[in-house]
Amino acid sequence: MFGGHVTAPVNSPHLRKSGSRQLFSDLESSEMKGAGSTPLSTAAMLPSPVLLWRLKVMLFFLWGFSCCKIGWDSVMRMSLDLRDLFLYEAFLYYNPLLLVTAAVWFWGANLWVFAQSNVNYSKIFDLDQNHLTYKEIWKCATWMTIIVPTSMTSYLYLYSHGEVSWAASQPVLLYTAVAIILIFPFDIFYLSSRFFLLKTLWRIVFPYQAIAFADFFVADILTSMSKVASDLERSVCRMVHKQVATIAWFEADSVCGSHAIAIPIVLVLPYIFRLFQCLRQYKDNREKTSLLNALKYSTAVPVIFLSALKYHVFPDSWTNFYRPLWLLSGVVNSLYSFYWDVTRDWDLSCFTRIFKFTKPHIVSQIIYGQKWVYFWVIGSNLILRCTWTYKLSAHLRHNHLTVFAITTLEIFRRFQWAFFRVENEWNKMNSSKQSIQMGDVSGEEEKLLSLNNHNV
């Protein structure tokens, strides 16, 4: 009887302090402490974000070194007489996607600057709330940087080791995967952003509606990537005709050869789309500026087609007549485009304001309000506008490394152009908003004056 367990009520005053809540049993309290300490112990076991970032960087450089080593060894296995053809074909399939990857990296840098300077780019481009930030853009660019060179390395390795059929499948699989991801109808891989891009491209090709800022902004970027579009067409042509990893395409006059009429047609299409956009704008606003802008894009047409004529006329006719016309049209196109960039697309009165960040940053200190930025941007824009004519010329495409370098520089020029073009549009939106507010205030004042019968 005396050894039995004595229970006491939970609300017994002997188990409570004055003014405190009821106490739980030791078992319950120990369970709560154990449950509460679990996240802390789990968090302590996880590696720090800095360590993870360093590990990722180390693996990235290890992967890059492996791709370079395998690719170089694969190229060295080829005989000297086939090595140039081998590299040219591999370069044709993969350089368009490499350039697109570089453009995505640059666009992420654009969005990063817009975010640091509080430029409401989602309002400028009329984006929804689910638009991609610069972090997500860079994540996409990182995966593209990994996947495209990996596929290229696989192509080089398999081709050099005699696995021609497996090598031919590498670019086909890569292009197919890219197309599927772009048109995939399910809510993965940033569906809303992919739909916005496809819708914008549709509006560019068929400008039946009023032209929005995003429409002609993307169309301008497409003009800088016309060489990329042309190489994509050449690559797809060879895939469709089963000429991948063969020398059947080497005949210049073949359907996928370097003299095909499809090359200048694809090169000129972005400029034609942009020209029709300008004509559509003139139809809507009746401003002569739109016609002058359309004239600027039309100057690219003779540069492209005069260059393509080299393969379809006699050499004397090209040297004595068509080549001087090509040079003249190239100069006109370059200078006209440069003039339009500086006087129309940019606003030099508030140059570099977009680099005025809300928080102190070394990029803002180096660029914002510095005079050297004026000279660099204007000078580099003029030089790269002139060299861009080289890319538009089909008869200069044989030096693929030079064309690749010039195309990369053109994408960089467009990258720095985007800063000041968006800055100009943001300033216009703010000034129009202020003028509307001032108009509302003056209207209210006029109403008050009329009510009080004042004469001013």
Salt bridges, closest charged atoms under 4 A:
ASP73 OD2 - LYS69 NZ 2.66
ASP215 OD2 - ARG203 NH2 2.78
ASP220 OD1 - ARG274 NE 3.12
ASP231 OD2 - LYS227 NZ 2.42
ASP231 OD1 - ARG397 NH2 3.15
GLU233 OE1 - ARG234 NE 2.75
ASP253 OD1 - HIS259 ND1 3.10
ASP284 OD2 - ARG280 NE 3.15
ASP341 OD2 - ARG385 NH2 2.99
ASP341 OD2 - ARG413 NH1 3.41
ASP345 OD1 - ARG421 NE 3.70
GLU410 OE2 - ARG413 NH2 2.86
GLU425 OE1 - ARG421 NH1 3.70
